[in-house]
Amino acid sequence: MRIGVLALQGDVREHARSLSDCGVSASLVRRASELERVDALVIPGGESTTIAKLARTFGIFDEISARIKNGMPTYGSCAGMILLANQVLDAIVGQETFGGLDVTVRRNAFGRQVDSFESDIAFDDGSADLVKAVFIRAPWVEKVGDGVQVLASVDKHPVAVRSETLFATSFHPELTGDHRIHRYFIEEVARPALEKVK
């Protein structure tokens, strides 16, 4: 399995390192030719509007949207969650998303940079162990559509969700050294989706 990390802005190296630590070949994606060579994609945290604008500049915005629509397994963390959402609240004028995930998210829902925090949260993957979650100017999910499962919440606000091929967290697992979230994406989202295509 070849998983790409969208390498336009944000926690690119950290996600690539987490994927490699999980035994998966991780490659950086900036161009259409690099996107074509991967089976799945990770969209890192960073600044959602900047990532979208750079994707336009590098000529891969429409290609990413099309691959997602056609079933490419994709994981988005923080800004990546916003970029996967079909609807965004508190968006800036003209803000674009790749879409595909039937959720409505609220940008910066937990507050500004100074309101960043860490919390141990329950994650619905069959384990009783809590996940250390780092929230930095994080969104939360206001509304989930049909076919979207909530995997974790903070104060009743969903912060981890998935559909059949898409997975998103409003927190940053790549900053903790705990690879459980990346393993979940690989084993429970990407691998089953890719095996169906074979």
C-alpha positions, 0 to 999 in steps of 0.5 A: 500500500502506498500512502501519500501525504499532501505536502503543501503546508502543515505537519507533513514530516510528522505524518510521513514519519508516523506512517513509516513507523506503521510499516507503510510506504509514505511519499510526499504529494505536491503534483498530479504525477505524485498523486497518481502513484499513491493508493491513499492520501493523508491531508495534514493539519495546518491552515485549511485555506492555505492548503486549498490555495496551494493545491490550486496553485500546484494544479492538483485541487481538482485531481484530489477532489476527483480521487476522493469522489472516486473512493480513494481512502483519505485521512484528514487531521485538523485542517484536513478534516475541514478540507474533507467536509462538505460544509464548513461553518465560520469559513472565510469568503470563497473558502474551498474544500475537497469535500466527500465527507458528509459532515458540517464542521466549524472552523476554530471551534475550540478557540484560537491558538492560545486555547490549544489543549491536550486531552485523553479521549475515548476512541471507538476502535474496540480498545478501552485505552484512551487516546492522547489528543492534541487540539490546536485551533481545532474544528469540531463536527456540528452535523453528521450525515447518513453513512458517517460514524462518530468515533470520538467526541469531546463535550458532545462534539464529534472530533473523529468521524469516518465514512466507508473510505474517509476518516477525519480527526480534529486533533493531531495524532502525529504529534504524540508518538502514538500511532494508533490513529494512523494504524486505524486509518491503514487497517480499518479504512484504507486496506478494506477499501483498497481490497474491494477495488481489487 
